Amino acid sequence: LAVARPTAAGLAAARRRVGVAPLRGLFELLRGPAAGLATPGVSWRGLLGCAIDGTTMCCPDTAANLTRFCRGGGHHGGTGYPMVRLLALVACGTRTGLDAVFGSTRAGGSTHAHRLVAARRPRVNWLAARHFAAPNLIAAIAATGAQVLVRVKNGRQLPVCARYRDGSWLSRMGPVEVRVIRAEITISTRAGRRTGTYQLVTTLCDPAYPAAEIIRLYHHRWEIETAYLELKQTILGGRVLRAKTPTGLDQEIYALLAAYQILR
């Protein structure tokens, strides 16, 4: 059969006709843990283990893109390209995306995180890096019925309201009652061994949850780093996004997320 060979301009015009909505709808149809809670490695004590974190991607340096996105700063003149901030909630056991939001880097990760919290997920345990340890964000997640396990800075002083037998203690962050666990973690690689102290905060305050299990659970947060590696390096090939308008970028990022989800 004779097959049409559309030009680059023809493909660009076709993408403009399609618009954002079908690609966004496709991702919304595909997103989810892709496995039941009974699947080994997906859940912990009936809670779906999920990691939240952000990353940035470069987009073309066009006048249209600069109306919505800005170049990154830095000590050496900043980035040559405008940056898009992507924030995802990833199921640790399958590395599939439960949800994702993106926007300008003018807003920080914790600001974008509130958009993810808006979708209530009560049987989820959110694992987060320390830049998400904001009391208002933890309170917003807890209000949905979900649990939180987040790292905080070692120098952060959290009051001792009561002590547990395992050495952890009951405290408060804003209006939320939390449990604080200090752990010494050793990393061993071919380059040698390195030991550091982590201070973890969780809403899992019931002493029936052993501190040692919670510490091991936090290790799964790094699954999202592998997810971003697949998304940006394996699928995108380390390239800059190619859409030259904000609407085109919306479409391209949803297409990228849908492709990632299908492969997962």
N, C-alpha and C positions, 0 to 999 in steps of 0.2 A: 504494500500500500504506500502511496505517496504520503510522506509525513512533512508537515509544515515545519519550517525552521524559523521560529520567531526571532526577530532582532532584539538586541538589548533594550532599545527604546520601546519596542512592542511589549516586552516583558515588564518594563517599568510602568507602562501605561496600564497593563493588566493588573498589576499589584495595586495601583492607585484605585482602580475600579472595585477591587475586592474589599479594600479598606481594612480596618482593625478588627471589627466585631467578629467575623468568622474565626480569626486566629485566636482571639481571646476566648471565644466560645469553645474552641477545640481544646485549649489548655484546661479550661474549667471542666470539660467533660473527662479529660484524662487524669487530672490531678487526684492524688490520694495515695495511701500507703502501699497499694498493690499486693497486700497480704493481710490475712486475718490476724487477730490478736493471739490466736493459738499457734501461729507459725513461730518456730524457735528463733530467738534473736530479735523479734519484732517488738515484744512488750516486756515489761518488768512489773510483776505483781499487779497485772491487769491494766497497766497504764502504757499507752503507746509512747515509745521513746522518740522524741523529736529534737532536732537541733535548729537553732535560729542563729543566723549570722549574715553579714553583708559582704559584698564585693563591689568592685567598680569595673566598668568596661569603657573603652574609648569609642567615640563616635566621630564622624567626619567634621572637620572644622569649617562649617558653613554658617552663613549669616542666620539662616533659619534655625539651625540647631542651637546657636548661641542665644536665641531668644528664650530658650527653656533651660539649657544646660550651660555649665561654666567650666572653664579649665581648672585643673587642680593646682594648688599652690605648692610651694616647696622652697628650699634654700638655694636651689640652682635654677631659678627662673620659672618653675612650675611645669606643667605638662603642655605639650604641643597640641593636644586634642582636648575637646570638651569631654567631660566624664559623666557617665550614667551610673547612679547607685542602684544596685540590685540587692534586695533583701528577700531571703527565702526561708521557709520552714520545711525542713527535710526529715523524713522518717529515717531514723538511724539504721534500722534493720535492713531496709531495702534501698536506701539512698534515693527514694522517689520524692518528688515535690508534693507537699500538701497544699502549699500556697506560695505565692510570690508577689511582691510589689516592687516598683522601681520608680525613680524620679531623679530630681536634681541632687547633686552633692551639696547644695547649699543647706539641705536638711540632713541631720545626722542619722545614724542607724537607729537609735532609740526612738526618734520621731517617726520614722517610717514603720517601726515595729508596731506602733499603736494601730496602724491600718490592718496588720495581720491579726491582732488581738480581737478586732471587731467581729470576726467570724468565730463564734463560740465553739470551743472544742473541750468539753468537760473531762474526757478520759485521756488527757494528754499530759505528759511530763515534759516541760520545756527545758532544754539544756542550753545554756547561754554563756557567752564570754563575758568578761568583767565590764566591758563598756555598755552592757545592758542592765547593769545592777542599779537601776534608778528606782527609788521607792514607788513612784507613781506608776511605772511600767509593771513592777512586780504586783502592785495592788490591782491593776487592771487585769492581769492574767489570772490572779487568784479569784477575782470577782466572777470569772467565767466558770469556776469550778475546776480548773486545771491546776496542776502543780508546777513548781518552778525549782530548778537547780542551777544556780549561777555562781560564778567565781567573783569574788570581790578583792580589792587590793588588800595586801597583808597588813598595811598600816591603818586600815579602816577600823575604828574602835566601835564595837557593837556591845551594848550593855548586857550583862549577865543577869537574866531574870531567874533562871533555875538551871541546875546542872544535871546532865545525864551520866549514867554510870560509865559510858564508853568515852567520856572526856569531852563530848560536844556539849553545847549549852543552848538554852532557849533565850531568844532575844526578840527585838522588834525592828522592822524597817518601815518607818511611816506608820500606817494603820495596820500593817500585817504582822502577825506573829510568825517568826521564822526560827529555824534551827541553824546554828553555826558549827561547822566542822573544820578543824585544821588538820591538814594531812601533809606528810612528808613524802614526796614522790621522786623516785629515782628513774632516770632515763638511761638506758644502756644501748650504745651503738658501737660500730667499729671504731669510731673516733674516741670512745671512752665513756665514762659514766658521769652524770651530772645530777645532783640532788637539789631540789627546791621545795619550798613550802607553799602550799595552796590553802587559801581560806575560802571555803564553800558555804553558801547560804541556800537553804531550801525551805519550802513550805511543808515538807514531809516531817512534821513535828512529832508524830507518833513514835514512841520508843520501840515499837515493834519493827520499825525499819532500821536495821543495823547500820551504823555509820560506815563500816567497811564496805558494805554493799553499795551504799550511796557514792562512796569515793570511786569504786570500780565503774559504777554507772556513768559518772561524769566523763570517763575516758571516751565514751561513744560520741561525745560532742564533735570530735574531729572527723567524723564521717562526712560532715558537710564540706570540709575542706577538699575531700576527694571528689565530692559532687561538683564543686566549682572547678576543680581541675579538669574533669570530664567535659563540663559545659564550655569552658573558655579555651582550653588547650586542645582537647581531642576533637570536639565537634567544630568549634570555631577556628581551630588551628592557630590560636594566638593572634588572629587578625583583628583589625579595627572593624566595628560594625559599619555597614556600607550605606545605610539609608541617609539621605541628605536633608530630611525634614523630620520634625518631632513625631508627626503621624506615622511616617515610614518607620521610624525607630520603634514605636509602639508595636507595629505589626511584626517587625523583624524579631524583636525580643520575645514576643509571644510564640512566634514560629520556632525560635531556638528552644524555648522551654518545652514546647510540645514535642519537638524532635527528641530532646533529652528524655522526656517522660516515656515516650514510646520505646526507646532503647532500654531503659531501665526495666 
